[in-house]
Amino acid sequence: MLNWRWRILYWLTFLPLGTVLFSILFVKGVAHTVLVAPLLCVGRHLSFTKSAGHPIRLLCLAYMNDENASARHRIYKYAQLIDPATVTFQIVPPTGLDLFKNLFLRGKIWRHYLYFIMVFLCRFAAVWSSSRYDAVFLQRDIISEFFYDPPLFIFALRLLNKRIIYDVDDAMWIFPPHSIRGGSRALNFLTRLRFFWNVRLSSIIIVGNEYLAEYVRKINDSVMVIPTPVDTTMYTVQKHKNREPIIIGWTGGPGNLVYLKLIEGPLSRLALRYPIQLRVISSRPIKMNGIDVEFIPWDKVSEAGNIADFDIGIMPVYDNPYTRGKGGFKILEYMAAGLPSVASPVGVNANIIHEGETGFTAHDEKEWEDKLSILIADESLRIEMGRLAREFVCARYDYQVWMPFFLNAIEKGCGKIGGD
């Protein structure tokens, strides 16, 4: 998307289109702010004080459809679990799933071109309707983090509904250093600018961990830390048994497969000593030298069952400002399935794993090899660590634990508790 053809299409199409759509929304927003908002504010406060049973009407601008992990676990799942009498969720992804698969995932420039035109139009319609809701839940970005738009739509949204609840589960002010986008000064400037205004104009920001909260508080101090929970009822607990090969498992998006290369050496050396297999659940396969790799295409229906068939879960990552913002969600999935984990001690990973009790952390190749070797060789240790890991995640990271905090953030964000 960064070649010269895309740049020409960008200048000739998306800047004019975005400007026209923003201008229309801006005019409506100004009219709404001057003429309509004062009356709605009075009506909203009367509604909240007179009727405790009035459900909050929440427009959710989801990051993607429910096949995306971030969107699925941070908004779609809550919508399934929360009583509609408390909150009614109107979830709007950038486009429908079929359009996303047929246009964006096909990888051709003209398909991307059509896809983003549809995204602009769909988001325009969603922002246009936003004044009808008690609050807007904005997840990650309005358009897409794959599109490098100036932050115009957030200003239009703010004019139409100032009760914006912004959800942040990554260090979204920077690009992953290993990505193509990470080397562009212009794109990095745009993403920082967009993130700044998304945070600055929101009434409350929900973040996935304290590392993100620390950065966000420099811009807006209305912050709540809510990690990405796990529905532990969805995971069958692994029944550890002697078998060959021992399955070392990893699950994640294709953009994160690069992290597995960090432990290619340790895994290849372990493969000479033990009967092991690396099982990768993703949307794209990976080849590892000297390692038997089994690729399982990711599917939201079968993912939990496939994870439960691992013996050991792993999460290697580089240590940099981007990865320190990650939430360690795949470790929580392993724990929910009763698995011990080995992970790089980056960001919240070191807090999630209780060293020597629910798993291990590994700083370098030697530690990766040593810690995995211990778990491969000791079935009873895998059983005990897996049991403790399951107990930990059920007590600390299940949806039932965090749902009250999520509801509190929604109520606060729409002015039902404290503030505006």
PyMOL commands that set and color helices and strands:
alter all, ss='L'
color gray80, all
select helices_A, chain A and resi 4-50+69-81+97-104+109-128+130-132+153-160+181-183+185-200+210-216+232-234+254-273+303-307+323-325+329-336+349-352+365-377+379-396+399-413
alter helices_A, ss='H'
color red, helices_A
select strands_A, chain A and resi 56-61+87-92+135-139+164-168+204-207+223-225+246-251+276-282+293-297+312-315+341-343+359-361
alter strands_A, ss='S'
color yellow, strands_A
deselect
rebuild
show_as cartoon
